[in-house]
Amino acid sequence: MEFWQVYILINILAAIFIVWPAIFVAKKYKKDLRANARTETNTEVFEGHFAELEQTYNRGEISEAEMTGLKRDLEKTLIEENHMALDDSERPVVSSFKSRIPVLSLVLALPILSLILYSSLGSKKDWEIYQLAINRGGETPEVSKERANELILALQDRVNEKPENAQNWYLLATVSIEQGIYEEGVRAFREVLNIQPNAPKVQAELAQALFLRAGNTITPEVREHTKAALAAAPNMPTALGLAGIDAYQTGNYKNAMDFWQRALVQLDPQSAAARALTGGIARAKLALDKTGDTQQVAQNTETTAPALHVKVSVDKQNVQVSDDDFVFVYARAWQGPRMPLAIQKVKVSDLPLEVKLDQSMSMTQGMDLASFPQVEVVARISSTGSAISQPGDWQAAFGPVIVASQNTPIDLKISEKIPEK
């Protein structure tokens, strides 16, 4: 809802709250108020006259009989006056315009005063920044860039007014980095850290901003903030990615793979970041193999020798196959060549069965489970005995599977038929 819509709605409710008791209160209530006021006045007059009468009696100016008679007359007069007050209250209640001027003045002054106070003490500018932030996308890249630049200018003005607002500094940093204004992004992230010095996410994002500003180079300052972020949050994906780049650029491909695999397990497999890390791990693996560093290669093989355990079964109620049909169980790259990285062949009669897929089962040298961090695992029944899938075959598939972190068996129940073309 827009600011002015909210502002008008709130002021209408406030005006009703003020006007209702002053103008729309029930007439019966007003008549009762008027009658009670007259009765109270009459009672006060009676009490005043009665006090004077008692003083006169005490001074001896009148006798007791005269005192009793005069008191009776006063009481009779009070009763008559009160009856007249009740009769008078039945007259129509008419409010004059002058009596309503204070109320109407307050109703008019309320929105003006609230706007003045909100403009000086409230967060109207933050509201406007919020609107710019949620609407900064555009139909074209030019429109989107223009709106982003407008947001950056608004944020720069706002942080100058309220430099203690970490949220605005953080938004300024992220939008600036998105627009390639790395110097401004670095400056804004530094300000966030000044306000929140123990924020590992900000440490990691500052390191990334410094990395981009340096032309995708790991500088000592990038390394310092990366280490600080990982010390506080060892599984921070942004920091792990930078640590992997640092290790790769210094030739420590094993550590690069370890850092990137730790980051990969926390990301959406379909995301651009996951695809980039997957490619980076594959490059690090190839680079490691080419180095000829037997110690590092041996260490890599010992600690990361990948293997997948797959429990294979078949839905016998819906799948009509022969016990002699072959079952191919294999893993293939989730994003990459469709050639199996590890494959094993059994028969339907062997099911249910747990199969282990490892590097020894690759079909081609250099294309095994260690080549791709993410794979798809497939179990397929072939009546022809061909390893190539055919229409009419039955299969089950699961993926993506992150090889490095898959420590439990994968269950595959064959129940899906490959449709005829």
N, C-alpha and C positions, 0 to 999 in steps of 0.2 A: 504494500500500500504506500502511495506517495506521501511525502511529508505533509503537504498542505491538506490532504484528505484527513489524515490523522489529527492535525491541528484543528481543523474546522469541527470535526466530530467531537473532540474533547471539549471545545469551547461551547458547543451547543448543549452538551450534557451539563456543563457548569452553569450555563445561563438558566436552564430549566430548574436546576437545584436551587438557584437564588430566587427566581421569579415565582415558582410554584407556591411556596407558603405565603408570599406577599400578595398575590393577586388571585390565585385560584383556590385559596383556602375556603372551606365550606361556610356559607352564610350563617348557618346555625351557630357555628363556633364564634363568628364575629358578633352575633347578637348576644350570645352568652357573655362574651368579654365586655360588651357595652353595658349590659344589665349589672354584671358584677361590679363594674367600676362605679356606677351610680349608687349601688347599695352600699359599697364601702364608703363613699363620700357621705351619704346620709347618716351612716353609723357614726362616722367621725364627728359630724355636726351635733348629733344627739348626745354623744359623750361629752362634747364641749359644753353644751347647754346644761346638761345634768351636773357637771362639775361646778358651773357657776351657781346653779340652784343650791347645791349643797353648801357652798361658801356663804351664800346669802342666809341660809338657814342657820349655819353655825355662828354667824354674827348676830343672830337674834332678830333679824329684820322681818322674818315671816314666821308664822306658827307652823306646828307640825301638820295640822290639817291642810293649811295652804300648801305646804311642801308636798303632801301626798297628792293633792289635786293637780298641782302643776306638773308633777312627775307623770301622772296619768295622761295629762294632755300631751306631754313630750312623746310618750310611747305611742299614743294614737297618731300623732303627726308622723313619727318614724314609719309606722306601718303603712300609712297612706302614701308617703313619699316612695316607699319601696314598691308598692303596687303600681304607682305611676311609672317607676323605672322599668318594671316588667312590661307594662303596656307600651312604653316608648320604644323598648327593644324590638317590638314587632314591626316597626317601620322599616321600609326597605333600606338596605345598606348601600350607600353610594360612596365610592372612593373618588376623591378628587384627583386630578392629574398631578397637582402639586405634591400630594402624598406619595405618588409613585416615582417622582423624580429621583430620589436617592437610589431606589432599587434599579431603575433604568440606567442611571449613571454608572452604577457598579457593573451592570451587565456589559455596557459598552467599554468600560475601562479594563475589565478583566482580560479580554484577548490582547489588547494593546500592551498591558503590563506583562502578560505572560510571554509575548513575543520578544519584548525588550529583555526580559530576564533570561529567556532561553538563548537569545543571540549572544548575550554576554557571558552567561555561566553554563549553558548547555552544550550539546554536541551536534548542532545542526551541520557543521562542516564535516563531522565524521559520518553523518547520515548521507551527505552528498557524496563523500568518498566511497561509501558502501554501494551506493547506486551506480557510481562509475565502475566500480570493480565488477559487479555482477552483470553489467551491460557492455563490457569492453570488447566482447566478440563482435565481429562484423561480417557482412555478407561478402566482403572482399578483403584481401590482405591489406589494402591501402586504408580502408575504413577501420579495420582492427588496429592497425598501427597508430592511426590518428587518435583513436579512443585511448589506447595505452599511453600515448604521450600526454594526453589531457589528464589522465589519472596520475601520472608521474609528477606533473606540475602541481596538481592539487595536493598530493602527498608531501611534496617538498615545502609548500607553503605551510601545511599543517604541522609538520615536524619542527619547523622553525618556531611556531607558536607554542607547541607542546612537545618539547624534546624528550620528555619522560615517557611518551607513549610508545612502548616496544612494538605493539601490534602494527602501528602505522609504519614504523621503521622497517619491520620485517616485510610488509607488503610492498614498500618502496624497493627493497632489495630484490625481491623475487621478480617483480615486474621489470625492473631495470635489467636484470640478467636475461630475462626472456627477450627483451628488446636489443640485447647486445651492448647495453651501456654498462660495461663491466666495472669501470671506475666508480660509478655511482652505486652499483650493487655492492661492491666491496666496502665503500664508505658506510652504507646503511647497515650491512651485517656487523661491522665493527661497533656501531652505535647500539645494536641489539645486544651484543656481547657485553658492552659496558653496563647495560641495564640488567642483563641476566647472564652473569659471567659463568654460571654452571649449566649451560645449555648445550649438550653434546650435538644435538641436531643442528644448532646454529654454527657450532664449531666446524662441523662437516660441510655445511653449505658455504661458509666463508672460505674454507679450503678449496671447494670446487670453484667458487667465484675467482679466487686468486689463480687457480689453475687455468681457467679460461682467459683471464686477463693476461696471463703470461704466454698466451699462444699454445695452450695445451702442453705446458711444461711443468714438471714437478720442481718447484723451487724450495729452498730451505723453509720458507714460511708455510708453504702448502704442506710440507712434510710435518712441520711442527703442529699445525692445527689438526691434521689427519690423526696423528698419534694421540693428541689430547682427546679427540672425539672417540677413538677406539678404546682409550683407557677408561672412559666413563660409560661407553656403550659398545661393547665388543662386536655386536652384530649390526651396527649401523650400516645399511647398504651403501650409502653415498661414500662414507669413509672407507669401507672395504673396497669399493671400486677404485678409489684413488690410491689406496695402498697397493692394490694389484697392479695398477699402472706404474707406480714407483718401482715395484719389484721387477716388472717386465722390462722397464727401461734400463735397469741396472743389471739385466741378464739373469736375475734369479727367477727363472720361469716356474720352478716348482712352487715357490711362495706365491707367485702371481696367480697360478691356478687355484691354490688353496683359498686365497682371499676372494677370488671371483666366484668360486663354488659356494662359499659361505654366503655371499651376497645373493647368488642366484636362487637359493632355496627360499628366500623371503619375498621374491617378486612374482608377479603374475606371469606365467609362462608365455602368454600371448603379448606381453608388453614389449615396447621397443627396447627398453633397458635390458630385459631378459635376453632378447635376441642379440644385442650387442655383447653382453657378457658371454653368451654361448659361443659367438664367433671369436671373442678374445681368448677363451679357454682353448679352443681348437688351435688357434695360432700359437699359443704358449706351448701346447703339447708338441706341435711340429717343430717349434724352435728348440724345445728341450731335446727332442730326438736328434736334431741336427748338430747340437753342440758336441756330442761325443763325450760329455761329462759323465763317465760311468757311475761315479758316486751319486750324482744328483739323479741320474736316470734310475739307478737301482733303488735309491730312496723313494723316488716317485712310484716305482713299481710295487715296492714293499708296502707303502702306506696307502696307496690309492687303487690297488688292483681291483677293478670293478667286477662285480658279479650280481646277478639278479636271480632270485628264486621265484618261480612261477608255479602256482597250483592250478592244474588244468583239469576241467571236468566237462561233461557234455549233458545237455538237457535231453535225456533219452525219450521223454514223453513227446517232444515236439520235433526232434531231429531224427530223421530216418537215414541212417548210414549203416555200413557194414563194419563188423569188427575188424576186418582186414584192411579198411581204408587207412591211409596214412594221415598223421597229424603233424603239422609243422608248427613248431613253437619258436618264435624268433623276436628279436628286438631290432628296430630300425630307427634311424634319426628322426626326431620329431620335426625339425626344420632342416632339410638337407636331402641327400640321395636316398632313394627308396630301397637300396640294396641292404639286405640284412647284415647287421653288425655282429650278431651271434645267432646261430640257428641249431636246433636239434629236432630230429625226426623220430617219432614213435608211432604206435598203432592205436586205433580206437580201443582195442581190447585191453590196452595198458591203462586206460583211464579209469578212475581218477589217478593223477600222478603229479608229483612235484618235480619240476625240471629246474636245473641250474644252468643259467646262461653266463658264460665268462669269455675272456679274451681268447681262449684256446679254440673257440667255436666260430671264429671269424672266417668269412669266405675269401677275403682279400687282405694282404698284408697292409697295415696302416689304416684299415677300416674296421675298427673293433669298438667295443663298449667304451674304451677310453678316448675315442675320437670325438664323441659328442656328449655333452653333459646331460642333455634331455633326449629321451627316446620314447618310442611307442612300442608296447609289447603286444604281440599278436599270437593267437592260437587258431590254426585253420585246418579244417578237414578237407582233404582232396581225394575225390574218388578216382582220379586219373593218376595220382602219384606225382603230379607236377608241383614243383616249388613255386611256380608262378600262379597267382590266384586266377580262378576261372569262374564265370557265372554259374551259379548253382552250388558252389562250395559253401560250407558252413564255417562261421568264424566268430571269434570274440576278440575285442581289442581294448586296450586301456592306455591312456597317455594324457598329457605328458608325464613321464617318470623322470625324476632327477636322480641319475645313477648314483651320485656320490652320497646322497642322503637316504636312499631307499634301503632300509634295514629289515623290513618285514616282507614276507612272501606276498606276491600279487595274485589275487584270485581271478581266474578267467573261466567263465562257464560258457561253452560254445552253444549259441542259440540263434544266431543271426545268419540269415541266408543272403549270399551275394546275389542281387537281382539279375535277371536275364536282361541283356541289352536289347 
